[in-house]
Amino acid sequence: MTVFERVSALLDGRGVAYQVLRHAPVYTSEEAAAVRGTPLSSGAKALVMKAGERFVMLVLPADRKLESKLARQALGVKSLRFATKEEVLELTGLTPGSIPPFGSLFNLPTYCEPALADNATINFNAGDHAISVAMRYADWLNVEQPTLAKVSEAAGGG
């Protein structure tokens, strides 16, 4: 089963409405927002991180950047780094940029930046650089049940 099929099965199993958009492959949040015709802030960026001794998934709006100090405090760890491309592949079977914001699919605890709630609808790549899913933020929250944690700041340092 592909990751996209796993996402679909998870959402279908919970009776959640979502839209699928197939498009040219995209590799940045900006490209994804442009091809989807959606605001950058509605992109749910999934980051696989090594927090202390464990791997976690941080989900934040695509228009924000990870703030390491805030994230370390929120996670209660001294060290935090991005997982390497090899670690991401091993944990998820995917390449960075195609990871859906469902840590639960990969046995990773999921933490979500509260600012993502500013979007009624969120958009994300679903295991493929050429497949996007749009769904209500409230539905994602209900299905994934992430821990809300302040882990980012507005790009540009705000």
C-alpha positions in Angstrom: 0.0 0.0 0.0 1.4 3.4 -0.9 1.5 6.2 1.7 -1.2 8.0 -0.3 -3.4 4.9 -0.1 -2.7 4.7 3.6 -3.8 8.3 4.1 -6.9 7.7 2.0 -7.8 4.6 4.0 -7.3 6.4 7.3 -9.5 9.3 6.2 -12.1 7.1 4.5 -12.2 4.9 7.6 -13.0 7.9 9.7 -15.6 9.3 7.3 -13.6 12.4 6.7 -14.2 14.5 3.6 -11.1 15.5 1.6 -10.1 16.5 -1.9 -7.3 15.0 -3.9 -5.4 17.2 -6.5 -2.9 15.6 -8.9 -0.4 18.0 -10.3 3.1 18.4 -11.6 5.7 17.4 -9.0 6.5 20.1 -6.5 9.5 20.3 -4.2 9.0 23.4 -2.1 6.1 24.8 -0.1 5.9 27.8 -2.4 5.7 25.6 -5.5 3.0 23.5 -3.8 0.9 26.6 -2.9 1.2 27.9 -6.4 0.1 24.7 -8.1 -2.8 24.2 -5.6 -3.9 27.9 -5.8 -3.9 28.1 -2.0 -2.3 30.4 0.5 1.2 29.3 1.7 -0.1 29.4 5.3 -2.6 26.6 4.6 0.3 24.2 3.7 0.8 21.7 6.6 4.6 21.2 6.5 5.6 17.9 8.1 9.1 17.8 9.5 10.7 14.6 10.8 13.0 15.6 13.6 15.4 13.8 16.0 14.4 15.2 19.4 16.8 13.9 22.0 16.9 10.1 21.5 13.6 9.8 19.6 12.2 10.8 16.3 9.0 13.0 16.1 7.0 14.8 13.5 6.4 18.5 13.8 3.6 20.0 11.7 3.6 23.7 11.0 2.1 26.2 8.5 4.3 26.4 5.4 4.7 30.1 5.8 6.4 29.7 9.2 9.9 28.5 10.1 10.9 26.1 12.8 12.2 27.9 15.9 14.7 25.5 17.5 14.7 27.0 21.0 10.9 27.0 21.2 10.7 23.4 19.8 13.3 22.1 22.3 11.4 23.7 25.2 8.0 22.4 23.9 9.5 18.8 23.5 11.5 19.0 26.7 14.7 18.0 25.0 18.2 19.5 24.9 19.0 18.5 21.3 16.9 18.8 18.2 17.9 18.3 14.6 16.3 17.5 11.3 16.3 13.8 10.4 18.7 13.1 7.5 17.3 12.2 4.1 18.4 8.6 4.9 16.6 8.6 8.3 13.4 10.0 6.7 13.5 7.3 4.1 14.0 4.6 6.7 11.2 5.9 9.0 8.6 6.8 6.3 9.7 5.3 3.0 9.4 8.8 1.6 11.6 11.7 0.6 11.4 15.1 2.4 8.7 17.3 0.9 6.3 14.4 0.2 5.5 13.5 3.9 1.9 13.8 5.0 1.2 15.4 8.4 0.2 12.0 10.0 3.0 10.9 12.3 0.7 8.1 13.4 1.1 6.4 10.0 4.8 6.1 10.8 4.7 5.5 14.6 6.0 9.0 15.2 4.5 11.2 17.9 3.0 14.3 16.1 3.3 17.8 17.4 1.4 20.7 15.8 2.1 24.4 15.8 -1.1 26.0 17.1 -0.9 28.7 14.3 -2.0 26.0 11.8 -5.5 26.4 13.3 -5.7 29.8 11.6 -6.6 27.9 8.4 -10.0 26.3 8.1 -8.6 24.1 5.3 -5.1 22.6 5.2 -3.2 21.2 2.2 -0.3 18.7 2.1 1.5 16.3 -0.2 0.3 12.8 0.5 3.3 10.6 0.1 4.0 11.8 -3.5 5.4 15.1 -4.8 2.5 15.1 -7.4 -0.5 14.4 -5.1 -1.9 16.9 -2.7 -4.8 16.5 -0.3 -7.0 19.3 1.1 -9.1 18.7 4.2 -10.6 20.7 7.1 -8.1 21.5 9.8 -10.6 20.4 12.4 -10.9 17.0 10.8 -7.2 16.5 10.6 -6.9 17.5 14.3 -9.6 15.0 15.2 -8.0 12.1 13.2 -4.4 12.7 14.1 -4.8 14.1 17.6 -1.4 15.8 17.7 0.1 17.5 20.8 -0.2 21.2 20.2 3.2 22.9 20.8 4.6 26.3 19.9 7.5 25.3 17.7 7.7 28.0 15.0 7.8 31.7 14.3 6.5 33.7 11.3 9.1 33.7 8.5 11.1 36.8 8.8 11.4 36.4 12.6 8.0 37.7 13.8 
